[in-house]
Each structure stands twice: as structure tokens, then as C-alpha cells.
Amino acid sequence: MKINNSIISFFWNNFDFLVRFWYCKLGPISRLINKLLFWKLYSSDFERLDKVFEDNFAILKKNNVSVESKTILEIGPGNSYIIAYNFLMHGAKKVILADKFPRIIETKKQKEYFKREIDYISRKYGKKPFFLGNGEIDGRYIEFINKDITETDIKDVDLIFTNSVLEHVKNIEENIKYMSKILNNNGYVLHNIDLRDHYNFNKPFLFYKYSDRIWNNLLTKEGISYTNRLRYDDFIGLFKNAGLETIHEKIERCKLNQKKLSSKFKSKNKRDLEITNLRILLKKAK
């Protein structure tokens, strides 16, 4: 999140250990907060995600990657189907949505949200989406799976897409290898990876001060606030080991002014530590 109030920001950044610990480790209280603040913390902005789709679709087109008649897997869609709708409207055969910790909670607000998404996509393309039957999504075109992909029998995928997901995956090496495994020959993977500390985007490297022991045991929890803190070179190594070849990448950086770094990060190249975002298109090597 982003904190703009100077007083709140002072407390938020100077007592972040207590805030993180309280948020991810207080069991029932954390779950209650998540439920009460669901729409504030986790609801997706589908118009922003539509822009994300257009930016990424432009990369696919630039690199001559067609989605027509393709099977696409989106991992971690949150509570939005807008990217899946866009892929289908551009000719995709089917979109599989997989999320180990789904944000789609059957509430009145969620149903209203889905209706607004459908209305939006209908206006955008000037026609009723073909994947609707009697007002409901036709399962032939969109399939939702509430599992880690490594626990599924997904196969024969042509394109895998993630947006701000990989930084939250705990068994990341296993996931990346599995992505390569289920890709068809000449299949592609397109990732948007947010390498910042999500606690406060004004302080994108705040979590560099913690050791792995403190970070993993006290300050983060899978499904609530987990961030694996892998850096650019870590991801590139994992992609290569999984037989994925980089076709296109875009890197964003921010100057690292933070003095307190744990030994885990002191040993890394500063230029690598300054990378805040990575958008990368990869192809399955033959």
C-alpha cells in the first residue's frame, strides 16, 4: 500500500515490525480484519487491470505471440476476471484461472462487481461477450481452480500470465518448473513481478533490513502477507533452470538510500537491489 500522511507514515515505517507481526500472526484477529476490510484491502480495480492487460497484450503483439485459439492460464487473478475476459475477446480458446488463496468471496458486493466487469467489457468491445450463457459464465471458456498449480492436473497450456503474483509464492522454484512442464512446445510465459516491499510503496526496500529467520518466522505468513523477497537475479536463475528463455524484459528501478541491510542483501549487487518491477516474456526452450 501507499501511505501519504506524514504522521501515519512515521509510525508505519518506524514501528513496522510490530505492525507486520500483529497483522500476520494474531490468527483469528487477522482473519477478522481481512474479512471486514476485504473490499478495501483486496478488491481489484478492474479498469486498472484492463490497462494492465492492454500493456501486456502490446508486448505479446510486438513479439508476434498470438492468443487466438490458445489455452491460457492466469495464476492469481484476485477477485477479477477482467484479464480472462480480454483474452477471450481477442480469440483465446479457453482461460484457466488458478488461485491457491482466492479473493473471490460470494457476497452481494462480489456479484455486483462481476456485473460491472461484464458491463465494462461489453462496452469496450461493443458487443455481448460470447462466453455468457443465460447470464452465467460458460465453463467451456473459463475454468476456476482453487489450488496451487503444482497440485492440479493442468496441461497443454499455450500461454501463462501472472500479474504481481510470483513475489507472493512460497514454493516458487517448484511453481516455475511446473509452469514449464505444462507449457506446450513453443509456449510462452508473461510475468509482471513487483519486487517492492508491499508494506509501504514509499519505502520499497524497507524489508531489506530483516534476516530470513525473522522475516519468515515472525513478519510474514502465506495467504496473508507472504512475500518471498527474491530479487531479479534470483528469478532469472529460476527461469533458466526451468528451461525458459527470455524474449523480452522491462525493468524499473528506484534509488536505494536505505542504510540498514541484513547480511542476506549486503552480499547482492546494488543495481540488482534497486530493481522494483520486472515485466518479462519467456519462451519454453526446445
Secondary structure, DSSP 8 states (H G I E B T S, - for coil): -----HHHHHHHHHSHHHHHHHHHHSTHHHHHHHHHTHHHHT---HHHHHHHHHHHHHHHHHTT---TT-EEEEE--TT--HHHHHHHHTT-SEEEEE-SS-----SHHHHHHHHHHHHHHHHHHTS--TTEETTEE-TTTEEEE-S-GGGS----EEEEEEES-GGG-SSHHHHHHHHHHHEEEEEEEEEEEE-S-TT-TTSTTGGGGS-HHHIIIII--TTTT------HHHHHHHHHHTTEEEEEEEEEE---------HHHHTS-HHHHTEEEEEEEEEE--
